[in-house]
Amino acid sequence: MDSLVLQLQEYALDSKRDVSDLLRMSLVAARKLEIEEFAQWAGQELNGYDGAQNIPEYRNTRGSLEVWNTYHG
């Protein structure tokens, strides 16, 4: 059986794997290796962030809401 880190590398290279599966495996590896900061990040990516001040910049987006009314265009 391959080590968890080797399995994680294989998952990361396999385009057919879900990102959530990769994150879950990363979380397990981080906890086993006692990498607390990475384990916290992976957990937040899987379960959501607490409060608006904790959301990383790459999770913020800007846009405008537009709708199409079938009667009035």
mmJSON file of the N, C-alpha and C atoms, coordinates in Angstrom:
{"data_MODEL":{"atom_site":{
"group_PDB":["ATOM","ATOM","ATOM","ATOM","ATOM","ATOM","ATOM","ATOM","ATOM","ATOM","ATOM","ATOM","ATOM","ATOM","ATOM","ATOM","ATOM","ATOM","ATOM","ATOM","ATOM","ATOM","ATOM","ATOM","ATOM","ATOM","ATOM","ATOM","ATOM","ATOM","ATOM","ATOM","ATOM","ATOM","ATOM","ATOM","ATOM","ATOM","ATOM","ATOM","ATOM","ATOM","ATOM","ATOM","ATOM","ATOM","ATOM","ATOM","ATOM","ATOM","ATOM","ATOM","ATOM","ATOM","ATOM","ATOM","ATOM","ATOM","ATOM","ATOM","ATOM","ATOM","ATOM","ATOM","ATOM","ATOM","ATOM","ATOM","ATOM","ATOM","ATOM","ATOM","ATOM","ATOM","ATOM","ATOM","ATOM","ATOM","ATOM","ATOM","ATOM","ATOM","ATOM","ATOM","ATOM","ATOM","ATOM","ATOM","ATOM","ATOM","ATOM","ATOM","ATOM","ATOM","ATOM","ATOM","ATOM","ATOM","ATOM","ATOM","ATOM","ATOM","ATOM","ATOM","ATOM","ATOM","ATOM","ATOM","ATOM","ATOM","ATOM","ATOM","ATOM","ATOM","ATOM","ATOM","ATOM","ATOM","ATOM","ATOM","ATOM","ATOM","ATOM","ATOM","ATOM","ATOM","ATOM","ATOM","ATOM","ATOM","ATOM","ATOM","ATOM","ATOM","ATOM","ATOM","ATOM","ATOM","ATOM","ATOM","ATOM","ATOM","ATOM","ATOM","ATOM","ATOM","ATOM","ATOM","ATOM","ATOM","ATOM","ATOM","ATOM","ATOM","ATOM","ATOM","ATOM","ATOM","ATOM","ATOM","ATOM","ATOM","ATOM","ATOM","ATOM","ATOM","ATOM","ATOM","ATOM","ATOM","ATOM","ATOM","ATOM","ATOM","ATOM","ATOM","ATOM","ATOM","ATOM","ATOM","ATOM","ATOM","ATOM","ATOM","ATOM","ATOM","ATOM","ATOM","ATOM","ATOM","ATOM","ATOM","ATOM","ATOM","ATOM","ATOM","ATOM","ATOM","ATOM","ATOM","ATOM","ATOM","ATOM","ATOM","ATOM","ATOM","ATOM","ATOM","ATOM","ATOM","ATOM","ATOM","ATOM","ATOM","ATOM","ATOM","ATOM","ATOM","ATOM"],
"id":[1,2,3,4,5,6,7,8,9,10,11,12,13,14,15,16,17,18,19,20,21,22,23,24,25,26,27,28,29,30,31,32,33,34,35,36,37,38,39,40,41,42,43,44,45,46,47,48,49,50,51,52,53,54,55,56,57,58,59,60,61,62,63,64,65,66,67,68,69,70,71,72,73,74,75,76,77,78,79,80,81,82,83,84,85,86,87,88,89,90,91,92,93,94,95,96,97,98,99,100,101,102,103,104,105,106,107,108,109,110,111,112,113,114,115,116,117,118,119,120,121,122,123,124,125,126,127,128,129,130,131,132,133,134,135,136,137,138,139,140,141,142,143,144,145,146,147,148,149,150,151,152,153,154,155,156,157,158,159,160,161,162,163,164,165,166,167,168,169,170,171,172,173,174,175,176,177,178,179,180,181,182,183,184,185,186,187,188,189,190,191,192,193,194,195,196,197,198,199,200,201,202,203,204,205,206,207,208,209,210,211,212,213,214,215,216,217,218,219],
"type_symbol":["N","C","C","N","C","C","N","C","C","N","C","C","N","C","C","N","C","C","N","C","C","N","C","C","N","C","C","N","C","C","N","C","C","N","C","C","N","C","C","N","C","C","N","C","C","N","C","C","N","C","C","N","C","C","N","C","C","N","C","C","N","C","C","N","C","C","N","C","C","N","C","C","N","C","C","N","C","C","N","C","C","N","C","C","N","C","C","N","C","C","N","C","C","N","C","C","N","C","C","N","C","C","N","C","C","N","C","C","N","C","C","N","C","C","N","C","C","N","C","C","N","C","C","N","C","C","N","C","C","N","C","C","N","C","C","N","C","C","N","C","C","N","C","C","N","C","C","N","C","C","N","C","C","N","C","C","N","C","C","N","C","C","N","C","C","N","C","C","N","C","C","N","C","C","N","C","C","N","C","C","N","C","C","N","C","C","N","C","C","N","C","C","N","C","C","N","C","C","N","C","C","N","C","C","N","C","C","N","C","C","N","C","C","N","C","C","N","C","C"],
"label_atom_id":["N","CA","C","N","CA","C","N","CA","C","N","CA","C","N","CA","C","N","CA","C","N","CA","C","N","CA","C","N","CA","C","N","CA","C","N","CA","C","N","CA","C","N","CA","C","N","CA","C","N","CA","C","N","CA","C","N","CA","C","N","CA","C","N","CA","C","N","CA","C","N","CA","C","N","CA","C","N","CA","C","N","CA","C","N","CA","C","N","CA","C","N","CA","C","N","CA","C","N","CA","C","N","CA","C","N","CA","C","N","CA","C","N","CA","C","N","CA","C","N","CA","C","N","CA","C","N","CA","C","N","CA","C","N","CA","C","N","CA","C","N","CA","C","N","CA","C","N","CA","C","N","CA","C","N","CA","C","N","CA","C","N","CA","C","N","CA","C","N","CA","C","N","CA","C","N","CA","C","N","CA","C","N","CA","C","N","CA","C","N","CA","C","N","CA","C","N","CA","C","N","CA","C","N","CA","C","N","CA","C","N","CA","C","N","CA","C","N","CA","C","N","CA","C","N","CA","C","N","CA","C","N","CA","C","N","CA","C","N","CA","C","N","CA","C","N","CA","C","N","CA","C","N","CA","C"],
"label_alt_id":[null,null,null,null,null,null,null,null,null,null,null,null,null,null,null,null,null,null,null,null,null,null,null,null,null,null,null,null,null,null,null,null,null,null,null,null,null,null,null,null,null,null,null,null,null,null,null,null,null,null,null,null,null,null,null,null,null,null,null,null,null,null,null,null,null,null,null,null,null,null,null,null,null,null,null,null,null,null,null,null,null,null,null,null,null,null,null,null,null,null,null,null,null,null,null,null,null,null,null,null,null,null,null,null,null,null,null,null,null,null,null,null,null,null,null,null,null,null,null,null,null,null,null,null,null,null,null,null,null,null,null,null,null,null,null,null,null,null,null,null,null,null,null,null,null,null,null,null,null,null,null,null,null,null,null,null,null,null,null,null,null,null,null,null,null,null,null,null,null,null,null,null,null,null,null,null,null,null,null,null,null,null,null,null,null,null,null,null,null,null,null,null,null,null,null,null,null,null,null,null,null,null,null,null,null,null,null,null,null,null,null,null,null,null,null,null,null,null,null],
"label_comp_id":["MET","MET","MET","ASP","ASP","ASP","SER","SER","SER","LEU","LEU","LEU","VAL","VAL","VAL","LEU","LEU","LEU","GLN","GLN","GLN","LEU","LEU","LEU","GLN","GLN","GLN","GLU","GLU","GLU","TYR","TYR","TYR","ALA","ALA","ALA","LEU","LEU","LEU","ASP","ASP","ASP","SER","SER","SER","LYS","LYS","LYS","ARG","ARG","ARG","ASP","ASP","ASP","VAL","VAL","VAL","SER","SER","SER","ASP","ASP","ASP","LEU","LEU","LEU","LEU","LEU","LEU","ARG","ARG","ARG","MET","MET","MET","SER","SER","SER","LEU","LEU","LEU","VAL","VAL","VAL","ALA","ALA","ALA","ALA","ALA","ALA","ARG","ARG","ARG","LYS","LYS","LYS","LEU","LEU","LEU","GLU","GLU","GLU","ILE","ILE","ILE","GLU","GLU","GLU","GLU","GLU","GLU","PHE","PHE","PHE","ALA","ALA","ALA","GLN","GLN","GLN","TRP","TRP","TRP","ALA","ALA","ALA","GLY","GLY","GLY","GLN","GLN","GLN","GLU","GLU","GLU","LEU","LEU","LEU","ASN","ASN","ASN","GLY","GLY","GLY","TYR","TYR","TYR","ASP","ASP","ASP","GLY","GLY","GLY","ALA","ALA","ALA","GLN","GLN","GLN","ASN","ASN","ASN","ILE","ILE","ILE","PRO","PRO","PRO","GLU","GLU","GLU","TYR","TYR","TYR","ARG","ARG","ARG","ASN","ASN","ASN","THR","THR","THR","ARG","ARG","ARG","GLY","GLY","GLY","SER","SER","SER","LEU","LEU","LEU","GLU","GLU","GLU","VAL","VAL","VAL","TRP","TRP","TRP","ASN","ASN","ASN","THR","THR","THR","TYR","TYR","TYR","HIS","HIS","HIS","GLY","GLY","GLY"],
"label_asym_id":["A","A","A","A","A","A","A","A","A","A","A","A","A","A","A","A","A","A","A","A","A","A","A","A","A","A","A","A","A","A","A","A","A","A","A","A","A","A","A","A","A","A","A","A","A","A","A","A","A","A","A","A","A","A","A","A","A","A","A","A","A","A","A","A","A","A","A","A","A","A","A","A","A","A","A","A","A","A","A","A","A","A","A","A","A","A","A","A","A","A","A","A","A","A","A","A","A","A","A","A","A","A","A","A","A","A","A","A","A","A","A","A","A","A","A","A","A","A","A","A","A","A","A","A","A","A","A","A","A","A","A","A","A","A","A","A","A","A","A","A","A","A","A","A","A","A","A","A","A","A","A","A","A","A","A","A","A","A","A","A","A","A","A","A","A","A","A","A","A","A","A","A","A","A","A","A","A","A","A","A","A","A","A","A","A","A","A","A","A","A","A","A","A","A","A","A","A","A","A","A","A","A","A","A","A","A","A","A","A","A","A","A","A","A","A","A","A","A","A"],
"label_entity_id":["1","1","1","1","1","1","1","1","1","1","1","1","1","1","1","1","1","1","1","1","1","1","1","1","1","1","1","1","1","1","1","1","1","1","1","1","1","1","1","1","1","1","1","1","1","1","1","1","1","1","1","1","1","1","1","1","1","1","1","1","1","1","1","1","1","1","1","1","1","1","1","1","1","1","1","1","1","1","1","1","1","1","1","1","1","1","1","1","1","1","1","1","1","1","1","1","1","1","1","1","1","1","1","1","1","1","1","1","1","1","1","1","1","1","1","1","1","1","1","1","1","1","1","1","1","1","1","1","1","1","1","1","1","1","1","1","1","1","1","1","1","1","1","1","1","1","1","1","1","1","1","1","1","1","1","1","1","1","1","1","1","1","1","1","1","1","1","1","1","1","1","1","1","1","1","1","1","1","1","1","1","1","1","1","1","1","1","1","1","1","1","1","1","1","1","1","1","1","1","1","1","1","1","1","1","1","1","1","1","1","1","1","1","1","1","1","1","1","1"],
"label_seq_id":[1,1,1,2,2,2,3,3,3,4,4,4,5,5,5,6,6,6,7,7,7,8,8,8,9,9,9,10,10,10,11,11,11,12,12,12,13,13,13,14,14,14,15,15,15,16,16,16,17,17,17,18,18,18,19,19,19,20,20,20,21,21,21,22,22,22,23,23,23,24,24,24,25,25,25,26,26,26,27,27,27,28,28,28,29,29,29,30,30,30,31,31,31,32,32,32,33,33,33,34,34,34,35,35,35,36,36,36,37,37,37,38,38,38,39,39,39,40,40,40,41,41,41,42,42,42,43,43,43,44,44,44,45,45,45,46,46,46,47,47,47,48,48,48,49,49,49,50,50,50,51,51,51,52,52,52,53,53,53,54,54,54,55,55,55,56,56,56,57,57,57,58,58,58,59,59,59,60,60,60,61,61,61,62,62,62,63,63,63,64,64,64,65,65,65,66,66,66,67,67,67,68,68,68,69,69,69,70,70,70,71,71,71,72,72,72,73,73,73],
"pdbx_PDB_ins_code":[null,null,null,null,null,null,null,null,null,null,null,null,null,null,null,null,null,null,null,null,null,null,null,null,null,null,null,null,null,null,null,null,null,null,null,null,null,null,null,null,null,null,null,null,null,null,null,null,null,null,null,null,null,null,null,null,null,null,null,null,null,null,null,null,null,null,null,null,null,null,null,null,null,null,null,null,null,null,null,null,null,null,null,null,null,null,null,null,null,null,null,null,null,null,null,null,null,null,null,null,null,null,null,null,null,null,null,null,null,null,null,null,null,null,null,null,null,null,null,null,null,null,null,null,null,null,null,null,null,null,null,null,null,null,null,null,null,null,null,null,null,null,null,null,null,null,null,null,null,null,null,null,null,null,null,null,null,null,null,null,null,null,null,null,null,null,null,null,null,null,null,null,null,null,null,null,null,null,null,null,null,null,null,null,null,null,null,null,null,null,null,null,null,null,null,null,null,null,null,null,null,null,null,null,null,null,null,null,null,null,null,null,null,null,null,null,null,null,null],
"Cartn_x":[0.844,0.0,0.884,0.556,1.303,1.074,2.033,1.872,0.796,0.287,-0.758,-0.282,0.959,1.507,1.608,2.03,2.1,0.71,-0.261,-1.642,-2.151,-1.808,-2.215,-1.623,-0.384,0.25,-0.437,-0.791,-1.491,-2.853,-3.589,-4.9,-4.759,-3.735,-3.545,-3.267,-2.621,-2.287,-3.402,-4.399,-5.494,-6.627,-6.864,-7.879,-9.308,-9.48,-10.818,-11.237,-10.337,-10.644,-11.325,-12.248,-12.904,-11.962,-12.059,-11.236,-11.588,-12.857,-13.255,-12.603,-12.451,-11.755,-10.283,-9.689,-8.296,-8.132,-9.071,-9.018,-9.179,-10.099,-10.289,-9.024,-8.408,-7.179,-6.051,-6.009,-5.013,-5.206,-6.45,-6.752,-6.26,-6.488,-6.007,-4.485,-3.828,-2.365,-1.84,-2.456,-2.014,-2.17,-3.248,-3.444,-2.441,-2.179,-1.191,0.208,0.538,1.854,1.916,0.795,0.679,1.039,0.502,0.67,-0.642,-0.728,-1.985,-2.527,-1.682,-2.149,-2.78,-2.141,-2.687,-3.969,-4.011,-5.206,-6.382,-6.126,-7.173,-7.681,-6.765,-7.155,-7.997,-7.536,-8.265,-9.651,-9.742,-11.034,-11.98,-11.456,-12.285,-12.714,-11.85,-12.223,-13.338,-13.307,-14.335,-15.643,-15.553,-16.732,-17.2,-16.471,-16.843,-16.047,-16.008,-15.251,-16.177,-15.643,-16.404,-16.243,-17.299,-17.264,-16.609,-17.022,-16.535,-15.066,-14.55,-13.153,-12.176,-12.628,-11.743,-11.675,-12.485,-12.518,-11.297,-10.518,-9.336,-9.733,-8.814,-9.071,-9.467,-8.892,-9.21,-10.634,-11.343,-12.739,-13.715,-13.237,-14.089,-14.186,-15.389,-15.61,-16.493,-16.466,-17.325,-18.107,-19.284,-20.097,-21.382,-22.198,-23.497,-24.566,-25.698,-26.805,-27.636,-27.87,-28.72,-29.738,-30.97,-32.021,-32.704,-33.363,-34.091,-35.578,-36.369,-37.799,-38.409,-39.07,-39.595,-40.705,-41.36,-42.427,-41.946,-40.949,-40.518,-39.066,-38.401,-37.028,-36.016],
"Cartn_y":[-1.189,0.0,1.244,2.199,3.446,4.288,5.134,6.046,7.077,7.713,8.714,9.868,10.267,11.375,10.983,9.752,9.299,9.204,8.727,8.687,10.098,11.017,12.41,12.987,12.673,13.138,12.544,11.278,10.642,11.283,11.55,12.203,13.584,14.318,15.679,15.676,14.647,14.56,13.967,13.338,12.692,13.692,14.07,15.085,14.576,13.277,12.724,12.761,13.127,13.178,14.493,14.434,15.638,16.404,17.719,18.565,18.321,18.069,17.823,16.543,15.519,14.3,14.605,15.414,15.808,16.621,17.504,18.294,17.421,16.463,15.558,14.753,14.252,13.491,14.396,15.629,16.592,16.894,16.996,17.25,16.1,14.878,13.707,13.722,13.998,14.03,15.129,16.304,17.424,17.086,16.423,16.043,14.982,14.012,12.979,13.563,14.533,15.154,16.329,16.609,17.681,19.051,19.321,20.622,21.378,22.05,22.626,23.719,24.603,25.703,25.17,24.172,23.592,22.821,22.107,21.359,22.315,23.46,24.452,25.0,25.312,25.833,24.809,23.548,22.506,22.301,22.33,22.191,23.332,24.544,25.685,25.624,25.15,25.004,23.968,22.927,21.886,22.3,22.97,23.225,24.669,25.552,26.962,27.767,29.051,29.961,30.605,30.894,31.547,33.053,33.748,35.205,35.771,36.975,37.613,38.001,38.291,38.715,37.558,36.326,35.163,34.633,35.165,34.655,35.158,34.244,34.673,35.496,36.311,37.207,36.433,35.249,34.501,33.963,34.036,33.603,34.743,35.977,37.137,37.401,37.658,37.982,39.213,39.846,41.001,40.727,41.261,41.09,41.888,41.835,42.508,41.489,41.622,40.71,41.239,40.402,40.76,39.656,40.052,39.071,39.377,38.401,38.559,38.313,39.341,39.226,38.815,37.687,37.167,38.027,38.852,39.72,41.108,41.628,43.008,43.095,41.979,42.022,42.277],
"Cartn_z":[0.0,0.0,0.0,-0.859,-0.937,0.311,0.597,1.725,1.383,2.411,2.227,1.355,1.529,0.731,-0.737,-1.024,-2.415,-3.037,-2.268,-2.756,-3.041,-2.163,-2.341,-3.624,-3.898,-5.132,-6.353,-6.301,-7.416,-7.638,-6.548,-6.649,-7.276,-6.876,-7.384,-8.884,-9.378,-10.794,-11.643,-11.009,-11.721,-11.946,-13.188,-13.497,-13.276,-13.085,-12.872,-11.401,-10.517,-9.084,-8.739,-7.786,-7.292,-6.373,-6.428,-5.576,-4.107,-3.823,-2.428,-1.889,-2.728,-2.294,-1.994,-2.843,-2.648,-1.361,-1.098,0.13,1.375,1.314,2.459,2.728,1.685,1.856,2.367,1.889,2.366,3.839,4.258,5.666,6.544,6.101,6.854,6.937,5.82,5.81,6.724,6.687,7.527,9.008,9.357,10.77,11.2,10.327,10.663,10.806,9.946,9.984,10.958,11.626,12.614,12.032,10.839,10.193,10.427,11.562,12.025,11.106,10.621,9.774,8.482,7.877,6.645,6.938,8.055,8.443,8.651,9.266,9.48,8.148,7.234,5.918,5.159,5.117,4.389,4.995,6.312,6.981,6.625,6.561,6.195,4.734,3.864,2.461,2.3,3.11,3.028,3.695,4.838,5.669,5.675,5.046,5.015,6.026,5.799,6.649,7.666,8.86,9.926,9.811,9.473,9.431,8.196,7.835,6.612,6.7,7.89,8.012,7.808,7.891,7.741,6.311,5.419,4.044,3.287,2.665,1.899,0.679,0.215,-0.912,-2.172,-2.391,-3.612,-3.619,-2.485,-2.41,-2.662,-2.711,-2.96,-4.452,-4.912,-6.317,-6.419,-7.553,-7.813,-9.093,-9.136,-10.328,-10.197,-11.209,-11.163,-11.515,-10.873,-11.089,-12.247,-13.227,-14.367,-14.572,-14.889,-15.125,-16.456,-16.987,-18.232,-17.929,-18.167,-17.976,-19.305,-19.35,-20.625,-21.199,-20.38,-20.882,-21.286,-20.591,-20.845,-21.322,-21.511,-21.977,-20.896],
"occupancy":[1.0,1.0,1.0,1.0,1.0,1.0,1.0,1.0,1.0,1.0,1.0,1.0,1.0,1.0,1.0,1.0,1.0,1.0,1.0,1.0,1.0,1.0,1.0,1.0,1.0,1.0,1.0,1.0,1.0,1.0,1.0,1.0,1.0,1.0,1.0,1.0,1.0,1.0,1.0,1.0,1.0,1.0,1.0,1.0,1.0,1.0,1.0,1.0,1.0,1.0,1.0,1.0,1.0,1.0,1.0,1.0,1.0,1.0,1.0,1.0,1.0,1.0,1.0,1.0,1.0,1.0,1.0,1.0,1.0,1.0,1.0,1.0,1.0,1.0,1.0,1.0,1.0,1.0,1.0,1.0,1.0,1.0,1.0,1.0,1.0,1.0,1.0,1.0,1.0,1.0,1.0,1.0,1.0,1.0,1.0,1.0,1.0,1.0,1.0,1.0,1.0,1.0,1.0,1.0,1.0,1.0,1.0,1.0,1.0,1.0,1.0,1.0,1.0,1.0,1.0,1.0,1.0,1.0,1.0,1.0,1.0,1.0,1.0,1.0,1.0,1.0,1.0,1.0,1.0,1.0,1.0,1.0,1.0,1.0,1.0,1.0,1.0,1.0,1.0,1.0,1.0,1.0,1.0,1.0,1.0,1.0,1.0,1.0,1.0,1.0,1.0,1.0,1.0,1.0,1.0,1.0,1.0,1.0,1.0,1.0,1.0,1.0,1.0,1.0,1.0,1.0,1.0,1.0,1.0,1.0,1.0,1.0,1.0,1.0,1.0,1.0,1.0,1.0,1.0,1.0,1.0,1.0,1.0,1.0,1.0,1.0,1.0,1.0,1.0,1.0,1.0,1.0,1.0,1.0,1.0,1.0,1.0,1.0,1.0,1.0,1.0,1.0,1.0,1.0,1.0,1.0,1.0,1.0,1.0,1.0,1.0,1.0,1.0,1.0,1.0,1.0,1.0,1.0,1.0],
"B_iso_or_equiv":[0.0,0.0,0.0,0.0,0.0,0.0,0.0,0.0,0.0,0.0,0.0,0.0,0.0,0.0,0.0,0.0,0.0,0.0,0.0,0.0,0.0,0.0,0.0,0.0,0.0,0.0,0.0,0.0,0.0,0.0,0.0,0.0,0.0,0.0,0.0,0.0,0.0,0.0,0.0,0.0,0.0,0.0,0.0,0.0,0.0,0.0,0.0,0.0,0.0,0.0,0.0,0.0,0.0,0.0,0.0,0.0,0.0,0.0,0.0,0.0,0.0,0.0,0.0,0.0,0.0,0.0,0.0,0.0,0.0,0.0,0.0,0.0,0.0,0.0,0.0,0.0,0.0,0.0,0.0,0.0,0.0,0.0,0.0,0.0,0.0,0.0,0.0,0.0,0.0,0.0,0.0,0.0,0.0,0.0,0.0,0.0,0.0,0.0,0.0,0.0,0.0,0.0,0.0,0.0,0.0,0.0,0.0,0.0,0.0,0.0,0.0,0.0,0.0,0.0,0.0,0.0,0.0,0.0,0.0,0.0,0.0,0.0,0.0,0.0,0.0,0.0,0.0,0.0,0.0,0.0,0.0,0.0,0.0,0.0,0.0,0.0,0.0,0.0,0.0,0.0,0.0,0.0,0.0,0.0,0.0,0.0,0.0,0.0,0.0,0.0,0.0,0.0,0.0,0.0,0.0,0.0,0.0,0.0,0.0,0.0,0.0,0.0,0.0,0.0,0.0,0.0,0.0,0.0,0.0,0.0,0.0,0.0,0.0,0.0,0.0,0.0,0.0,0.0,0.0,0.0,0.0,0.0,0.0,0.0,0.0,0.0,0.0,0.0,0.0,0.0,0.0,0.0,0.0,0.0,0.0,0.0,0.0,0.0,0.0,0.0,0.0,0.0,0.0,0.0,0.0,0.0,0.0,0.0,0.0,0.0,0.0,0.0,0.0,0.0,0.0,0.0,0.0,0.0,0.0],
"pdbx_formal_charge":[null,null,null,null,null,null,null,null,null,null,null,null,null,null,null,null,null,null,null,null,null,null,null,null,null,null,null,null,null,null,null,null,null,null,null,null,null,null,null,null,null,null,null,null,null,null,null,null,null,null,null,null,null,null,null,null,null,null,null,null,null,null,null,null,null,null,null,null,null,null,null,null,null,null,null,null,null,null,null,null,null,null,null,null,null,null,null,null,null,null,null,null,null,null,null,null,null,null,null,null,null,null,null,null,null,null,null,null,null,null,null,null,null,null,null,null,null,null,null,null,null,null,null,null,null,null,null,null,null,null,null,null,null,null,null,null,null,null,null,null,null,null,null,null,null,null,null,null,null,null,null,null,null,null,null,null,null,null,null,null,null,null,null,null,null,null,null,null,null,null,null,null,null,null,null,null,null,null,null,null,null,null,null,null,null,null,null,null,null,null,null,null,null,null,null,null,null,null,null,null,null,null,null,null,null,null,null,null,null,null,null,null,null,null,null,null,null,null,null],
"auth_seq_id":[1,1,1,2,2,2,3,3,3,4,4,4,5,5,5,6,6,6,7,7,7,8,8,8,9,9,9,10,10,10,11,11,11,12,12,12,13,13,13,14,14,14,15,15,15,16,16,16,17,17,17,18,18,18,19,19,19,20,20,20,21,21,21,22,22,22,23,23,23,24,24,24,25,25,25,26,26,26,27,27,27,28,28,28,29,29,29,30,30,30,31,31,31,32,32,32,33,33,33,34,34,34,35,35,35,36,36,36,37,37,37,38,38,38,39,39,39,40,40,40,41,41,41,42,42,42,43,43,43,44,44,44,45,45,45,46,46,46,47,47,47,48,48,48,49,49,49,50,50,50,51,51,51,52,52,52,53,53,53,54,54,54,55,55,55,56,56,56,57,57,57,58,58,58,59,59,59,60,60,60,61,61,61,62,62,62,63,63,63,64,64,64,65,65,65,66,66,66,67,67,67,68,68,68,69,69,69,70,70,70,71,71,71,72,72,72,73,73,73],
"auth_comp_id":["MET","MET","MET","ASP","ASP","ASP","SER","SER","SER","LEU","LEU","LEU","VAL","VAL","VAL","LEU","LEU","LEU","GLN","GLN","GLN","LEU","LEU","LEU","GLN","GLN","GLN","GLU","GLU","GLU","TYR","TYR","TYR","ALA","ALA","ALA","LEU","LEU","LEU","ASP","ASP","ASP","SER","SER","SER","LYS","LYS","LYS","ARG","ARG","ARG","ASP","ASP","ASP","VAL","VAL","VAL","SER","SER","SER","ASP","ASP","ASP","LEU","LEU","LEU","LEU","LEU","LEU","ARG","ARG","ARG","MET","MET","MET","SER","SER","SER","LEU","LEU","LEU","VAL","VAL","VAL","ALA","ALA","ALA","ALA","ALA","ALA","ARG","ARG","ARG","LYS","LYS","LYS","LEU","LEU","LEU","GLU","GLU","GLU","ILE","ILE","ILE","GLU","GLU","GLU","GLU","GLU","GLU","PHE","PHE","PHE","ALA","ALA","ALA","GLN","GLN","GLN","TRP","TRP","TRP","ALA","ALA","ALA","GLY","GLY","GLY","GLN","GLN","GLN","GLU","GLU","GLU","LEU","LEU","LEU","ASN","ASN","ASN","GLY","GLY","GLY","TYR","TYR","TYR","ASP","ASP","ASP","GLY","GLY","GLY","ALA","ALA","ALA","GLN","GLN","GLN","ASN","ASN","ASN","ILE","ILE","ILE","PRO","PRO","PRO","GLU","GLU","GLU","TYR","TYR","TYR","ARG","ARG","ARG","ASN","ASN","ASN","THR","THR","THR","ARG","ARG","ARG","GLY","GLY","GLY","SER","SER","SER","LEU","LEU","LEU","GLU","GLU","GLU","VAL","VAL","VAL","TRP","TRP","TRP","ASN","ASN","ASN","THR","THR","THR","TYR","TYR","TYR","HIS","HIS","HIS","GLY","GLY","GLY"],
"auth_asym_id":["A","A","A","A","A","A","A","A","A","A","A","A","A","A","A","A","A","A","A","A","A","A","A","A","A","A","A","A","A","A","A","A","A","A","A","A","A","A","A","A","A","A","A","A","A","A","A","A","A","A","A","A","A","A","A","A","A","A","A","A","A","A","A","A","A","A","A","A","A","A","A","A","A","A","A","A","A","A","A","A","A","A","A","A","A","A","A","A","A","A","A","A","A","A","A","A","A","A","A","A","A","A","A","A","A","A","A","A","A","A","A","A","A","A","A","A","A","A","A","A","A","A","A","A","A","A","A","A","A","A","A","A","A","A","A","A","A","A","A","A","A","A","A","A","A","A","A","A","A","A","A","A","A","A","A","A","A","A","A","A","A","A","A","A","A","A","A","A","A","A","A","A","A","A","A","A","A","A","A","A","A","A","A","A","A","A","A","A","A","A","A","A","A","A","A","A","A","A","A","A","A","A","A","A","A","A","A","A","A","A","A","A","A","A","A","A","A","A","A"],
"auth_atom_id":["N","CA","C","N","CA","C","N","CA","C","N","CA","C","N","CA","C","N","CA","C","N","CA","C","N","CA","C","N","CA","C","N","CA","C","N","CA","C","N","CA","C","N","CA","C","N","CA","C","N","CA","C","N","CA","C","N","CA","C","N","CA","C","N","CA","C","N","CA","C","N","CA","C","N","CA","C","N","CA","C","N","CA","C","N","CA","C","N","CA","C","N","CA","C","N","CA","C","N","CA","C","N","CA","C","N","CA","C","N","CA","C","N","CA","C","N","CA","C","N","CA","C","N","CA","C","N","CA","C","N","CA","C","N","CA","C","N","CA","C","N","CA","C","N","CA","C","N","CA","C","N","CA","C","N","CA","C","N","CA","C","N","CA","C","N","CA","C","N","CA","C","N","CA","C","N","CA","C","N","CA","C","N","CA","C","N","CA","C","N","CA","C","N","CA","C","N","CA","C","N","CA","C","N","CA","C","N","CA","C","N","CA","C","N","CA","C","N","CA","C","N","CA","C","N","CA","C","N","CA","C","N","CA","C","N","CA","C","N","CA","C","N","CA","C","N","CA","C","N","CA","C","N","CA","C"],
"pdbx_PDB_model_num":[1,1,1,1,1,1,1,1,1,1,1,1,1,1,1,1,1,1,1,1,1,1,1,1,1,1,1,1,1,1,1,1,1,1,1,1,1,1,1,1,1,1,1,1,1,1,1,1,1,1,1,1,1,1,1,1,1,1,1,1,1,1,1,1,1,1,1,1,1,1,1,1,1,1,1,1,1,1,1,1,1,1,1,1,1,1,1,1,1,1,1,1,1,1,1,1,1,1,1,1,1,1,1,1,1,1,1,1,1,1,1,1,1,1,1,1,1,1,1,1,1,1,1,1,1,1,1,1,1,1,1,1,1,1,1,1,1,1,1,1,1,1,1,1,1,1,1,1,1,1,1,1,1,1,1,1,1,1,1,1,1,1,1,1,1,1,1,1,1,1,1,1,1,1,1,1,1,1,1,1,1,1,1,1,1,1,1,1,1,1,1,1,1,1,1,1,1,1,1,1,1,1,1,1,1,1,1,1,1,1,1,1,1,1,1,1,1,1,1]
}}}
